[in-house]
Amino acid sequence: MNPFDPYLQRIRDYNKDLEKKGRRVRVWFADPLSGGGVTPSQAASPPILKENTAVELGGPQTAGSTFMIWTKDVSLISDGQIMLVGPDFSEANGGTLPFGQVTLVGGLALSKEIQSRLEREQYAAERVPGYMVRSTGGRIWSRVSDQALDNGFSFRSLGATILCHLRAELAAVNVAEILFVTSSVEDVQNLEKIGAQVRKLSHDLRRQRIKETANGGYECDTDISCEVCPDNEVCSEIRKIITIRKKGSQSRPA
């Protein structure tokens, strides 16, 4: 069994529980191969000021959670599915919504060796015009601009963009789906209970990979800003380990 498969099942159980509670659930399907995703050459969207914000998602005033789960078993993923539990941007009445985002991907070639890049690529939505993303330690904070909302920006289009980008940028990703939750603070907090465990496993696997690296080398191959990247804390730890190793090797007698 793949290390994240038990958590994938927990997400399925979580969704069923929300449906039993009568939450509004909408499901769309996007063609991940149809194009329309962001490209690496696109710069991040400029900051969206409070006065130009139509909807705020997550952030310091409410609950927020974001994480990714991957599996080698592609049959466990509903390819192209975009699920929204709760109100869409246009239904937020200009307010703040609790926000949960879970990206689920599958591919026979997926492994812990490309896990870091896989997790970072979920923040490709940072480069969507009219949508600003900030995230720290799995807590997501996003803003949708007034202009983007007027242009019809929705969770459906956001989800399609993220899925398209993952398939376009990572050949190892064969199938992908995404879940958005805005129904209540409690629902997002319950999602975060799963997310905290997923991130711990991710960090443990990443540390294990670094220990297995013979030369202790580490390179970051993403163009996503460190502020948004979920690996920021782990990267800092890795740099310290590499520095200590280098000092140790330099102090050994020739």
Protein Blocks (a to p, Z undefined) as FASTA:
>chain_A
ZZklmmmmmmmmmmmmmmmnopacddddddfknghiacfklccdddddfklpfbdgejjk
bccdddddddfblklpcghiacdedjdfklnnopacddddddddddfkbcfklmmmmmmm
mmmmmmgghiacddeehiacddddfklmmnopafklmmmmmmmmmmmmmmklmbdcdddd
fkbmklmmmmmmmmmmmmmmmmmmmmmmmmmpmnlpacdfbfbdfklpmklmmmmmmmmm
mmmmmmmmmmpcZZ
